[in-house]
Structure formats: C-alpha cells, structure tokens
C-alpha cells in the first residue's frame, strides 16, 4: 500500500448512547474510508460521535484490504 492510499474500515456492532425518547435511526454497521495512515478505536469512535451528533458506546473495527482499483 502506498503512503497516501486511504485505509478502508469496516465498523460493526455500533452501540449508540441515546435515550428512547430522543432515539434517531442510526447505522449499526458501515464502511468508512479513513484518510490517515494511522487510526485507533478512540479516534474512529470520536469521529463517528461528532459526525452523527450521538456518542458511541461501543463498536468493532476491522481494517479491510485496499479497495482501490488496479487499472
């Protein structure tokens, strides 16, 4: 993988911190293109919390093989 290639993450089993009365329809899993070369669970969780405006309680993350086309 080249230094500037994005990383693809498969995020599953996302548990959101929200009350029943304020419950939004949020994804339980998603694929994410991470543009940095380094990531950890806290960074990804914080990014998702900020993006969806709901705190993440827990999640599972797996780095996928580079999905860029090979010409």
C-alpha positions as CSV (number, residue, x, y, z in Angstrom):
1,X,0.0,0.0,0.0
2,X,1.3,3.4,-0.9
3,X,1.8,6.0,1.8
4,X,-1.0,8.2,0.6
5,X,-3.5,5.4,-0.1
6,X,-6.7,5.7,2.1
7,X,-7.5,3.0,4.6
8,X,-10.9,1.3,4.5
9,X,-12.5,0.3,7.8
10,X,-15.5,-2.0,8.4
11,X,-17.3,-0.8,11.5
12,X,-19.8,-3.2,13.0
13,X,-21.8,-3.7,16.2
14,X,-22.1,0.1,16.8
15,X,-24.0,0.8,20.0
16,X,-25.1,4.4,20.3
17,X,-25.7,6.3,23.6
18,X,-29.2,7.7,23.2
19,X,-32.4,7.7,25.2
20,X,-35.6,6.1,23.8
21,X,-37.4,9.5,23.6
22,X,-34.5,11.0,21.5
23,X,-33.8,7.9,19.5
24,X,-32.6,8.6,16.0
25,X,-32.3,5.9,13.3
26,X,-28.5,5.3,13.2
27,X,-26.4,2.7,11.5
28,X,-25.3,-0.4,13.3
29,X,-22.6,-1.0,10.7
30,X,-20.9,0.9,8.0
31,X,-17.7,1.0,5.8
32,X,-15.5,4.1,6.2
33,X,-12.7,5.5,4.2
34,X,-10.1,6.7,6.6
35,X,-7.6,9.2,5.0
36,X,-4.9,8.9,7.6
37,X,-2.4,6.1,7.7
38,X,-2.9,5.6,11.5
39,X,-6.1,5.0,13.4
40,X,-7.3,3.6,16.6
41,X,-10.7,2.8,18.1
42,X,-10.9,6.1,20.1
43,X,-10.2,8.2,17.0
44,X,-12.9,6.4,14.9
45,X,-15.4,6.4,17.7
46,X,-14.9,10.2,18.3
47,X,-15.2,10.9,14.6
48,X,-18.5,8.9,14.4
49,X,-19.8,10.7,17.5
50,X,-19.1,14.1,16.0
51,X,-20.4,13.2,12.6
52,X,-23.7,11.7,13.8
53,X,-24.0,14.0,16.9
54,X,-24.6,11.0,19.1
55,X,-22.0,9.4,21.4
56,X,-20.8,5.9,20.5
57,X,-20.8,3.4,23.5
58,X,-19.0,0.6,21.7
59,X,-18.1,-0.7,18.3
60,X,-15.9,-3.2,16.4
61,X,-13.5,-2.1,13.7
62,X,-11.7,-4.2,11.1
63,X,-9.3,-2.8,8.5
64,X,-10.2,-4.0,5.0
65,X,-7.8,-4.7,2.2
66,X,-7.2,-1.7,0.0
67,X,-10.2,-1.3,-2.3
68,X,-8.6,0.9,-4.9
69,X,-8.9,-0.4,-8.4
70,X,-5.8,-1.9,-10.1
71,X,-6.3,-0.4,-13.5
